[in-house]
Amino acid sequence: MDELIEQRKADHLRLSAGGDVDALGGAGWDDIRLVHEALPEVDRCDIALATEFLGTPLQAPLFIAGMTGGHRTAHDVNAVLARAAQRHGLAMGVGSQRAALRKGELAYTYTVVREQAPTAFIVANIGAPQLIAQGPANPPLSPDEVAHAVQMVNANALAVHLNFLQESVQPEGERKARGCAEAIARVVREVQVPVIAKETGAGLSRETAVRLKALGVKALDVGGVGGTSFAAIEGLRAEAQGEARYERLGVLLRDWGVPTPVSVIGAIESGLPLVATGGIRTGVDAAKALALGSTLVGVARPLLQAALEGDAAVDVWIEQFLEELRTVLFLTGSGDIAELRNKPRVVTGTTREWLQQLQYC
Ligand SMILES: Cc1cc2nc3c(=O)[nH]c(=O)nc-3n(C[C@H](O)[C@H](O)[C@H](O)COP(=O)(O)O)c2cc1C
């Protein structure tokens, strides 16, 4: 079981780094247009990207999304990303910590994040499916184990990830879900840090966002469709294992879920701070997500690819991204992120259809 988790983590990293695994339809950022301000009453050099998340100041609204841990390469990736979080004053998540909870000698692949980013906002990570029993050999994580995940990285918050699309396509997936909501509410009561409910690429509906708020979580990472598709990744793993049934599910469900912009607009109803993750690829996408009401934008796969090249590549990626974001603030006449949120926007195409048919507008 432990070896299986380690191997799976390594597969995810390899397939994400090199594979063709993004959702085919994109997130729909092209459907969102911000209105050009021909007469911006702000100097480009004065534009501030600093913001705040769960009471902590950050230098920019970019969240290095939780991805990895549990094996040697993951350690190296986490180290590079953590150094970047520290240098740029960003928040960062680690990947699911189950591997280290079950096998203590893997903890170093996660603890490196706090070592390399002593003052950054770090988010621990566990999976909602692991909060309930998945079978006799697979008991739920105990309250002590959950507390240990937080303490392992001296986390500022704990993300509980929701990944039932991935579990559905994974040949060895854990497909029991009944009781997860109550288990999340229990974790909220028991841990000492705020809990973030985090989808992983299939998005959130407005109703689910409101339910999660009622469970006591303090923020939502909408993790919408449009970027990395875990159906695609698990489909490739299934293909390699000769598991034709799951391979087919991976193909069919590659674009399953609620697109990221639609998830953000729906989740606003919860009143919680939102992280818009899923297919954010440029600073222009980020500006649109922030204008729609998210507090932060999360990026996973592009930063993984940069991290595999090293510290300098991550710096280049982040600086380019923030440059793009700053430029959109300038061209909308926004001096900071708060002003960007009040700017008008136009929603067209498929995204508009989603919003109208779900009666989000
Ligand atoms: C290699 C890889 C591993 C991931 N592992 C986790 C994980 O363990 N826990 C989690 O909450 N999300 C995980 N994610 C999901 C990301 O946090 C993010 O929600 C998703 O990849 C969409 O963002 P993107 O389109 O920018 O890649 C992982 C993503 C990647 C690429």
The ligand as an SDF file (V2000), in Angstrom:
LIG
                    3D

 31 33  0  0  0  0  0  0  0  0999 V2000
    1.5740   16.6460  -10.2120 C   0  0  0  0  0  0  0  0  0  0  0  0
    0.3840   17.1860   -9.4890 C   0  0  0  0  0  0  0  0  0  0  0  0
    0.0580   16.6560   -8.2510 C   0  0  0  0  0  0  0  0  0  0  0  0
   -1.0250   17.1650   -7.5350 C   0  0  0  0  0  0  0  0  0  0  0  0
   -1.2810   16.6720   -6.2960 N   0  0  0  0  0  0  0  0  0  0  0  0
   -2.2160   17.2660   -5.5260 C   0  0  0  0  0  0  0  0  0  0  0  0
   -2.3930   16.8700   -4.1740 C   0  0  0  0  0  0  0  0  0  0  0  0
   -1.7060   15.9620   -3.6780 O   0  0  0  0  0  0  0  0  0  0  0  0
   -3.3270   17.5010   -3.4330 N   0  0  0  0  0  0  0  0  0  0  0  0
   -4.1000   18.5020   -3.9660 C   0  0  0  0  0  0  0  0  0  0  0  0
   -4.9100   19.0820   -3.2420 O   0  0  0  0  0  0  0  0  0  0  0  0
   -3.9800   18.8850   -5.2580 N   0  0  0  0  0  0  0  0  0  0  0  0
   -3.0650   18.3030   -6.0350 C   0  0  0  0  0  0  0  0  0  0  0  0
   -2.8860   18.7140   -7.3430 N   0  0  0  0  0  0  0  0  0  0  0  0
   -3.8730   19.6410   -7.9430 C   0  0  0  0  0  0  0  0  0  0  0  0
   -3.4060   21.0790   -8.0310 C   0  0  0  0  0  0  0  0  0  0  0  0
   -3.2750   21.6530   -6.7470 O   0  0  0  0  0  0  0  0  0  0  0  0
   -4.3670   21.9350   -8.8760 C   0  0  0  0  0  0  0  0  0  0  0  0
   -5.6250   22.0010   -8.2490 O   0  0  0  0  0  0  0  0  0  0  0  0
   -4.5790   21.4080  -10.2880 C   0  0  0  0  0  0  0  0  0  0  0  0
   -3.3950   20.8690  -10.8230 O   0  0  0  0  0  0  0  0  0  0  0  0
   -5.1010   22.4910  -11.2310 C   0  0  0  0  0  0  0  0  0  0  0  0
   -4.1520   23.5220  -11.3860 O   0  0  0  0  0  0  0  0  0  0  0  0
   -3.2840   23.7000  -12.7430 P   0  0  0  0  0  0  0  0  0  0  0  0
   -4.2600   23.7050  -13.8770 O   0  0  0  0  0  0  0  0  0  0  0  0
   -2.5890   25.0140  -12.5810 O   0  0  0  0  0  0  0  0  0  0  0  0
   -2.3390   22.5470  -12.8100 O   0  0  0  0  0  0  0  0  0  0  0  0
   -1.8220   18.2070   -8.0780 C   0  0  0  0  0  0  0  0  0  0  0  0
   -1.4820   18.7350   -9.3360 C   0  0  0  0  0  0  0  0  0  0  0  0
   -0.4050   18.2410  -10.0400 C   0  0  0  0  0  0  0  0  0  0  0  0
   -0.0750   18.8330  -11.3820 C   0  0  0  0  0  0  0  0  0  0  0  0
  1  2  1  0
  2  3  1  0
  2 30  2  0
  3  4  2  0
  4  5  1  0
  4 28  1  0
  5  6  2  0
  6  7  1  0
  6 13  1  0
  7  8  2  0
  7  9  1  0
  9 10  1  0
 10 11  2  0
 10 12  1  0
 12 13  2  0
 13 14  1  0
 14 15  1  0
 14 28  1  0
 15 16  1  0
 16 17  1  0
 16 18  1  0
 18 19  1  0
 18 20  1  0
 20 21  1  0
 20 22  1  0
 22 23  1  0
 23 24  1  0
 24 25  2  0
 24 26  1  0
 24 27  1  0
 28 29  2  0
 29 30  1  0
 30 31  1  0
M  END
$$$$
